[in-house]
């Protein structure tokens, strides 16, 4: 584990040096990220000009969900989407061979090798939205709420990685999976609002079929002290399931992969 952590930090450093070669592009990307975070903020505010609560969440509480949405979107843009693009390219061009012959886990190398630092500004923007929301509520989370929040947020990120790693594995069979990632991005837009704002069937799908609720709503419930123990257990279980499925798909994909040299 320590070896892979050092390797990942080396990847991050190399990607930072690469992006710094094109500073203007990096700054423009960061500015665009701030702009879209602002658009998300305004879109939620507009809804609350017509009502005091949505799905039982008031404006300040919904901002916590929005902040987590912005953070998660930043993680997708910074760490997950760039690697998914590269996996598709490597499978299409036959350069995946160079990943498979390296003395490290192929899934790790293929899905965590690249990063886009300009998108990380979303993490700061999202954190500021959450802090603003807590200040509006005049609420300070307890230590237990903070620990539960960290646990559910980490479980959400692992679930997110499992979903995107599974999509990357599908590239070995279908090659062109850009439409699939676009579909996920479209569905993920629902995560900017609490999952209770949606009807019964849609809420069930967003919770247990495509567990988007565990990426934003559940961690938000945790930090405001409104999370039930069963949901905490479910968050951990779904994260473990997502990772297990992605690992199984990846190994199955490699067994069916025909290298460029064969």
N, C-alpha and C positions, 0 to 999 in steps of 0.2 A: 504493500500500500504506500509506504514512504517513497519507494522508487517511482511509482506512478505520479505521486504528488509533485516530486521534483521535476519529473518529465513534463507534467502539465504546466508548471510554473515556467519552465524553459520555453514551452510553446507560446505562452502568454507574452513573455518578454520578446520573443522573436516577432510576434504579430504586432506588438507595440512599435518596435523599431521600423517595421515595414510600413505601418500607417503614418508614422512621423515623417516618412519620405514625402508624403503628400498631405501636408498640414492643412492646406485650404480645403481639401476634400473632407478631412476629418472634422474640421470646424463647421463646415456646411452641413454635414450629417448630424452633428450634435445639435445645431440650431434647428434642423428639421424635426429632431426628436422632441425638443422643447416645444416647438409649435404644435405637434400632434398631441402632446400631453395637455397643452392648453385647450385644444379643441375638445378633448375628452372631458376636461374639467367643465367647460362651458356646456357641453351636451347634457351632463348630469344636472347642472344648475338649472337649465331650462325646464327640465321635467319638474323640478321642485318649486318652480314658480306657480305651478298649477295644483300642487298637492303638498301636504305636510309629510306624508309617509308613502313609501313604495314598498309593498311586501312586508310591512311592519318595520321598515328601517327609515329613520329620519334622515335629514340631509347630511348632518355631520357623520353619522354612522355609514351612510352610503359612500361618503368620501374616503373612508378607510378601504372599502372594497375597490374604489376607483384607484387609489394609490397602489394597491397590490396588483391591479390590472396593468397599470403603467410599468411597474417593476417587472412583472412577468413578461410583458411585451418587449421590454428591453433585453431580458435574458434570451428570448427567442431570436431577436434581431442580432444580438451580439455573439451568441455562442452556438445556437442550434441551427438556424437557417443557413449560415455560411457553410457549415459542415455538411448539411444535407445537399446543398448545391454541389459541393466537391465530390461527395459520394456518387451522385448521379453522373458527374463528368468522368470520374475514374472508371466507373463500370462501363460507360459508353465508349470511352477511348481505350480501355484495356490497361490503364495505368494502376488499377487496383493491385496488380501483381506486386508493385513496389512496396505496397503497404503490407501485404501478406508475408513477404519474405523477411520483414524486420523482426528483431528479437523482442517483440512486445505484443500485447493483446491487440488484435486487428480492430476490434470494435472500439477500443479506446482511441487508437490512432486515427481511425476514420471519422469518429463522431465528436472528438474533442480537440482536434489539431488546430483549427482556425478560430480566430476571434475578430470581431469588428468593434473596436473601441469607441467609435463615435456613437454607437447605440447605448453605451453604458451610462450616458447622461440621463437616460430614462430612470435608472435606479435612483439617482439623486432626486429627480423630479418627483418620483413616486413616494420616496421617503418624506420629502417636504410636504406633500399632500396629506400623508398620514399624520405627521406631526401637527399640521394645521387643523385637521379634523379632531384630533385629541384635545387640542387647545380650545376648539369651539365647544366641545363637550365638557370642558373643564374637568377632564378625567385623567388620572394617572394610573396606568396599569399596575397591578400588583406583580410581585415576583413570579407567582404561580401563573398569572396570565401571560407574562412575558415568556416564560419557559414553554408554556403550551403553544404560544404563538410561534416561537422558534421551531418547535417540533412539527407543527402543522405546515409552516411555510417550507421547511426542508422537505417534508413529505410531498408537498405540492410540486416542488422543483424536481424531485426524483420522479414523480409521476409524469411531469412534463417531459423530462429527458427520456423516459421509457416510451412515451408516445412518439416522439420524434425519432428515436433510435429505431423503433419498429418501422416507421415510414422509410427510413434510410435503408433498412433491410429489404423492404419491398422493391427497391430500385434494382436489385439483382434479378428480379423476375420481370418487372414492367418497365424498367429504365426511366421512362418519362413519368415522374410522379409529381411534377410541379402542380398539377391540378389538385392533387390530394392535399398538398401543403396549403394551397390557396383555400381549399374547402375548410381545413382546420382553422385557418386564420379568420375566415368568415364566421365560423361557429364560435370562435374564441371572443369575438366582439360582444357576445352575450355576457361575458364575464365582467363587463364594466358595471353591471347592476347586480344586486343581491339575487341569488337564485330563487328566493321566495317571491320575487316579482313576477315570475312566470307561472303559467298554468300547470296543472298536475302532471300531464304527460310530458310536457317540455321539461319541467323541473326534474322528473325522474330520469329522462335521457341525459340532462346536463349533470346529474349527480352520479348515476351508476353506469350508464352506457358509455358516454364520453365525459369522464369525471372533471368537467371544467369547474364545477362548484368547489372542488377541493384545491383549486389553484388560487382563488381569491376570497370567496364567501366564507369558507371554513376558517382560514387564518384570521380573517377579519372578526369573526365571531370569537375566536380565541383571545385576541388582544383587547376586546371590549368586555371580556369576561362572560360571554354568553354561549360558550361551547359546551355541549353535553359530552360526557365520557364516551358514549357509543360512537359519536362522530369522530372523536380523536382516534379511537381504535380503528374505525373505518378508513381514516386518512392514512394511517400507517399500513394497513392491509392493502389498500389500493396501490400505494407506492411500491410495496413489495411485489404485487401482482404485475404492475406495469413493467418493472425491471426484469422480472422473470420471463414475461412474454417477449420483451425486446431481446433478451439473451437467447431465448429459444429460437426466435425468428432469425437472429443473426447467424447462429450456428447452422441452422437449416439452409440459410441462403448461401453460406460459404461452401456447404457440401454440394450445392447445385451450381456453383459458379464455375464457368469455363474460362480459364485464363487466356490472355492474348497469346501466350507462348505454347498453348497446348493444341 
